[in-house]
Amino acid sequence: MFFHQDYAAPGPGIDPDEPEKTGWARFVQILQVSCVDLVKLNLLFLLACLPVVTIPLALYAMDQVVRRMVLDRPVDCFYHFRLALQDGWKRAYAAFLLTAVPLVCAGYGAAFYLRCAANSPLFLLPFLVCSTIFLTVLLSSAYFYGALGTRRPFRECLRLGLVLGIGRPGRAAVGALACYGPILIALLAFPISGLYLLLIGFSVPCLLGNFFVRTVLQQYCPADPEKNG
């Protein structure tokens, strides 16, 4: 039965006795195993975004499903996407407000004060404040969303995200560039990139972002043991 599948079984396509690959070989392995699921996930994400107000939920659900792929856990896109929507809606909206709002406000402030600084160096100080907030939230968000996939309290996930974003910015910076860069380029190239955005334009960049921060999260925020059923 669909609702009684054993989601703790070994993932398809990977020999459990095979030594875990690292680097790009590991990423290619995940793509090979999850290529069909990534297309399904991208379509589910776009459908979930249609009401607009559900965008925070869609982002959270997609990130949680991709996190399972990175951890080499079995994935049923429809089941796990819906499960994330149902069980994580409070976390989804709270996380969106604590990341998207500061990013937009700080980004706008940094651009505004940078223009003003051309006429008066005094505006460099608020520019530095806004740019620091923007970078801190951007780097922390990848770790923050990854930590939300565990059963840790929301405040602990937020604290972990901030600490890791400041203390381990390298991986987060690469992950943010790998995630947001392709999406921004594809959106700017629309409608030429329409088919790409429809099929894998959001799920694969999300996978890239999670892939680059996975080792840091495994070290400081290990995932919960998988349950049967």
The 8 nearest C-alpha neighbors of each residue, nearest first, counted from 0:
[[1, 3, 2, 4, 5, 228, 6, 78],
 [2, 0, 3, 4, 78, 5, 75, 228],
 [3, 1, 0, 4, 228, 78, 5, 6],
 [4, 2, 0, 1, 228, 5, 6, 227],
 [5, 3, 1, 2, 228, 6, 0, 227],
 [4, 6, 228, 7, 227, 8, 3, 226],
 [7, 5, 8, 73, 4, 228, 227, 74],
 [6, 8, 227, 5, 225, 226, 9, 73],
 [7, 9, 6, 5, 10, 73, 72, 227],
 [10, 8, 11, 7, 73, 15, 72, 13],
 [9, 11, 73, 72, 71, 13, 8, 12],
 [12, 10, 13, 9, 32, 73, 14, 8],
 [11, 13, 32, 10, 14, 31, 9, 28],
 [14, 12, 11, 15, 10, 17, 32, 9],
 [13, 15, 17, 16, 12, 11, 9, 10],
 [16, 14, 17, 13, 9, 18, 10, 19],
 [17, 15, 14, 18, 13, 19, 9, 20],
 [16, 18, 14, 15, 19, 13, 20, 12],
 [19, 17, 20, 16, 15, 14, 21, 13],
 [20, 18, 17, 21, 25, 16, 15, 13],
 [19, 21, 25, 24, 18, 22, 28, 23],
 [22, 20, 25, 24, 19, 23, 26, 18],
 [21, 23, 24, 25, 26, 20, 27, 211],
 [22, 24, 26, 25, 27, 21, 28, 20],
 [25, 23, 27, 22, 26, 21, 20, 28],
 [24, 26, 20, 21, 28, 23, 27, 22],
 [25, 27, 23, 29, 28, 24, 30, 22],
 [28, 26, 30, 24, 29, 25, 23, 31],
 [27, 29, 25, 31, 26, 30, 24, 32],
 [30, 28, 26, 32, 27, 31, 33, 25],
 [31, 29, 27, 34, 33, 28, 32, 26],
 [32, 30, 28, 29, 34, 33, 27, 12],
 [31, 33, 29, 30, 12, 34, 28, 11],
 [34, 32, 36, 30, 35, 31, 29, 37],
 [35, 33, 37, 30, 36, 31, 32, 38],
 [36, 34, 38, 37, 33, 39, 32, 40],
 [35, 37, 39, 33, 38, 34, 40, 76],
 [38, 36, 40, 34, 35, 39, 202, 33],
 [37, 39, 41, 198, 35, 40, 36, 199],
 [40, 38, 36, 42, 37, 41, 43, 35],
 [39, 41, 37, 43, 38, 42, 36, 44],
 [42, 40, 44, 38, 202, 43, 39, 199],
 [41, 43, 45, 39, 44, 40, 46, 38],
 [44, 42, 40, 46, 41, 45, 47, 39],
 [43, 45, 41, 47, 42, 46, 57, 40],
 [44, 46, 48, 42, 47, 43, 41, 49],
 [47, 45, 43, 48, 49, 44, 42, 50],
 [46, 48, 44, 45, 57, 49, 43, 53],
 [49, 47, 54, 45, 51, 46, 53, 50],
 [48, 50, 51, 46, 47, 45, 53, 54],
 [49, 51, 52, 48, 53, 47, 54, 46],
 [52, 50, 48, 53, 49, 54, 47, 55],
 [53, 51, 50, 54, 55, 48, 49, 56],
 [52, 54, 56, 51, 55, 48, 50, 57],
 [53, 55, 48, 57, 56, 51, 52, 58],
 [56, 54, 58, 57, 53, 92, 91, 95],
 [57, 55, 59, 53, 91, 54, 58, 88],
 [56, 58, 54, 60, 59, 44, 55, 47],
 [59, 57, 55, 61, 56, 60, 54, 62],
 [58, 60, 56, 62, 91, 57, 61, 55],
 [61, 59, 83, 63, 57, 80, 62, 58],
 [62, 60, 64, 58, 63, 59, 57, 65],
 [61, 63, 65, 59, 60, 64, 66, 58],
 [62, 64, 66, 60, 65, 61, 148, 59],
 [65, 63, 67, 61, 66, 62, 60, 80],
 [66, 64, 68, 62, 67, 63, 206, 61],
 [65, 67, 63, 69, 64, 68, 62, 70],
 [68, 66, 70, 72, 64, 65, 69, 71],
 [69, 67, 71, 65, 66, 70, 72, 64],
 [68, 70, 66, 71, 67, 210, 65, 209],
 [69, 71, 67, 68, 72, 66, 213, 222],
 [72, 70, 68, 69, 67, 10, 73, 29],
 [71, 73, 67, 70, 10, 68, 74, 9],
 [74, 72, 10, 6, 71, 9, 75, 8],
 [75, 73, 76, 72, 67, 68, 79, 64],
 [74, 76, 78, 77, 79, 73, 36, 80],
 [77, 75, 79, 78, 80, 74, 40, 36],
 [76, 78, 80, 75, 79, 81, 43, 40],
 [77, 79, 81, 75, 76, 80, 82, 2],
 [78, 80, 82, 81, 76, 77, 75, 83],
 [81, 79, 83, 77, 60, 82, 78, 76],
 [80, 82, 84, 78, 83, 79, 77, 85],
 [81, 83, 79, 85, 80, 84, 86, 78],
 [84, 82, 60, 80, 87, 86, 81, 85],
 [85, 83, 81, 82, 87, 88, 86, 60],
 [86, 84, 82, 83, 87, 81, 88, 80],
 [85, 87, 83, 84, 82, 88, 89, 81],
 [86, 88, 83, 90, 89, 84, 85, 91],
 [87, 89, 91, 90, 84, 56, 86, 85],
 [90, 88, 91, 87, 92, 93, 86, 94],
 [91, 89, 93, 87, 88, 92, 94, 153],
 [90, 92, 88, 94, 56, 89, 59, 93],
 [91, 93, 95, 94, 89, 55, 90, 96],
 [92, 94, 90, 96, 95, 91, 89, 97],
 [95, 93, 97, 91, 92, 96, 90, 98],
 [96, 94, 92, 98, 99, 93, 97, 55],
 [95, 97, 93, 100, 94, 98, 99, 92],
 [98, 96, 94, 95, 93, 100, 99, 101],
 [99, 97, 95, 96, 101, 100, 102, 94],
 [98, 100, 102, 95, 101, 96, 103, 97],
 [99, 101, 103, 102, 96, 98, 104, 97],
 [102, 100, 104, 103, 105, 98, 99, 97],
 [103, 101, 99, 133, 105, 100, 104, 106],
 [102, 104, 106, 100, 101, 105, 107, 99],
 [105, 103, 101, 107, 106, 102, 108, 100],
 [106, 104, 129, 108, 133, 102, 107, 103],
 [107, 105, 103, 109, 108, 104, 102, 133],
 [106, 108, 104, 110, 105, 109, 103, 111],
 [109, 107, 105, 111, 106, 110, 129, 112],
 [108, 110, 126, 129, 106, 112, 130, 111],
 [111, 109, 113, 107, 108, 112, 106, 114],
 [112, 110, 108, 114, 113, 109, 107, 115],
 [113, 111, 115, 126, 114, 109, 122, 110],
 [114, 112, 116, 110, 115, 111, 126, 109],
 [113, 115, 112, 111, 116, 117, 110, 118],
 [114, 116, 112, 117, 113, 118, 122, 119],
 [117, 115, 119, 122, 120, 113, 118, 114],
 [116, 118, 115, 114, 119, 113, 120, 122],
 [119, 117, 116, 115, 120, 114, 122, 121],
 [118, 120, 116, 121, 117, 122, 115, 123],
 [121, 119, 116, 122, 123, 118, 117, 124],
 [122, 120, 119, 123, 124, 116, 125, 115],
 [121, 123, 116, 120, 124, 112, 125, 119],
 [122, 124, 126, 121, 120, 116, 125, 127],
 [123, 125, 127, 126, 122, 121, 128, 120],
 [126, 124, 128, 127, 122, 123, 129, 112],
 [127, 125, 109, 123, 112, 129, 124, 128],
 [126, 128, 130, 124, 125, 129, 131, 123],
 [127, 129, 125, 131, 126, 130, 132, 124],
 [130, 128, 105, 109, 132, 126, 131, 127],
 [129, 131, 133, 127, 109, 132, 128, 126],
 [132, 130, 128, 134, 133, 129, 127, 135],
 [133, 131, 135, 129, 130, 134, 136, 105],
 [132, 134, 130, 105, 102, 131, 136, 135],
 [133, 135, 137, 131, 136, 132, 138, 130],
 [136, 134, 132, 138, 137, 133, 139, 131],
 [135, 137, 139, 133, 134, 138, 140, 132],
 [138, 136, 134, 140, 135, 139, 133, 102],
 [137, 139, 164, 171, 135, 136, 140, 134],
 [138, 140, 164, 160, 161, 136, 142, 137],
 [139, 141, 143, 137, 142, 138, 136, 144],
 [142, 140, 143, 144, 139, 145, 138, 171],
 [141, 143, 160, 145, 140, 139, 144, 146],
 [142, 144, 160, 140, 146, 145, 141, 157],
 [145, 143, 147, 146, 141, 142, 140, 148],
 [146, 144, 142, 147, 143, 148, 141, 66],
 [145, 147, 143, 148, 156, 144, 149, 142],
 [148, 146, 144, 149, 145, 156, 143, 153],
 [147, 149, 146, 145, 63, 150, 144, 222],
 [150, 148, 147, 151, 146, 222, 223, 145],
 [149, 151, 152, 148, 223, 147, 146, 222],
 [150, 152, 149, 155, 153, 156, 147, 146],
 [153, 151, 155, 154, 156, 150, 147, 149],
 [152, 154, 156, 155, 157, 151, 147, 90],
 [155, 153, 157, 156, 152, 158, 151, 159],
 [154, 156, 158, 152, 157, 153, 159, 151],
 [157, 155, 159, 153, 146, 154, 158, 143],
 [156, 158, 154, 160, 155, 159, 143, 153],
 [157, 159, 155, 161, 160, 156, 162, 154],
 [160, 158, 156, 162, 157, 161, 163, 155],
 [159, 161, 143, 139, 142, 157, 163, 158],
 [160, 162, 164, 139, 158, 159, 163, 165],
 [161, 163, 159, 165, 164, 160, 166, 158],
 [164, 162, 166, 167, 160, 165, 161, 159],
 [163, 165, 139, 138, 161, 168, 162, 167],
 [164, 166, 163, 162, 168, 167, 161, 135],
 [165, 167, 163, 164, 162, 168, 161, 169],
 [166, 168, 163, 164, 169, 165, 170, 171],
 [169, 167, 164, 171, 165, 170, 172, 166],
 [170, 168, 172, 171, 167, 173, 174, 164],
 [169, 171, 173, 172, 212, 168, 211, 174],
 [170, 172, 174, 138, 168, 169, 173, 175],
 [173, 171, 175, 169, 174, 170, 168, 138],
 [174, 172, 176, 170, 171, 175, 177, 169],
 [173, 175, 208, 171, 177, 211, 172, 176],
 [174, 176, 178, 172, 177, 173, 179, 208],
 [177, 175, 180, 173, 174, 178, 179, 172],
 [178, 176, 174, 175, 180, 208, 207, 173],
 [179, 177, 204, 208, 175, 176, 205, 180],
 [178, 180, 182, 176, 181, 175, 183, 177],
 [179, 181, 176, 183, 182, 177, 178, 184],
 [182, 180, 184, 183, 179, 185, 178, 204],
 [183, 181, 185, 179, 180, 184, 186, 200],
 [182, 184, 186, 180, 185, 181, 179, 187],
 [185, 183, 181, 187, 186, 182, 188, 180],
 [184, 186, 188, 182, 187, 183, 192, 181],
 [187, 185, 183, 189, 188, 184, 182, 192],
 [186, 188, 184, 185, 189, 183, 190, 192],
 [187, 189, 185, 186, 192, 191, 184, 190],
 [190, 188, 191, 192, 186, 187, 193, 185],
 [189, 191, 193, 192, 188, 186, 194, 187],
 [192, 190, 189, 193, 188, 194, 185, 195],
 [191, 193, 189, 195, 190, 185, 194, 188],
 [194, 192, 190, 196, 195, 191, 189, 197],
 [195, 193, 197, 196, 192, 198, 191, 200],
 [194, 196, 200, 192, 198, 197, 193, 199],
 [200, 197, 195, 193, 194, 198, 199, 192],
 [196, 198, 194, 195, 193, 199, 200, 42],
 [197, 199, 38, 195, 196, 41, 200, 194],
 [200, 198, 202, 38, 201, 203, 41, 195],
 [196, 199, 201, 195, 202, 198, 197, 203],
 [202, 200, 204, 199, 203, 41, 205, 196],
 [201, 203, 205, 41, 199, 204, 37, 200],
 [202, 204, 206, 205, 199, 201, 207, 200],
 [205, 203, 178, 207, 206, 201, 202, 208],
 [206, 204, 202, 208, 203, 207, 178, 201],
 [205, 207, 203, 209, 204, 208, 65, 210],
 [208, 206, 204, 210, 205, 209, 177, 178],
 [207, 209, 174, 178, 205, 210, 206, 211],
 [210, 208, 206, 212, 207, 211, 213, 205],
 [209, 211, 207, 213, 208, 212, 206, 69],
 [210, 212, 174, 209, 208, 213, 170, 207],
 [213, 211, 209, 215, 170, 210, 214, 171],
 [212, 214, 216, 210, 215, 211, 209, 217],
 [215, 213, 217, 216, 212, 218, 211, 210],
 [216, 214, 218, 217, 213, 212, 219, 220],
 [217, 215, 220, 213, 219, 218, 214, 221],
 [218, 216, 221, 214, 215, 220, 219, 213],
 [217, 219, 215, 216, 220, 221, 214, 213],
 [218, 220, 216, 217, 215, 221, 159, 163],
 [219, 221, 216, 217, 218, 222, 146, 215],
 [222, 220, 217, 216, 218, 219, 223, 149],
 [223, 221, 149, 220, 224, 217, 148, 146],
 [222, 224, 149, 225, 221, 150, 148, 226],
 [225, 223, 226, 222, 221, 7, 149, 227],
 [224, 226, 7, 223, 227, 6, 72, 222],
 [227, 225, 7, 224, 228, 6, 5, 223],
 [228, 226, 7, 5, 6, 225, 8, 4],
 [227, 5, 3, 4, 6, 226, 7, 2]]
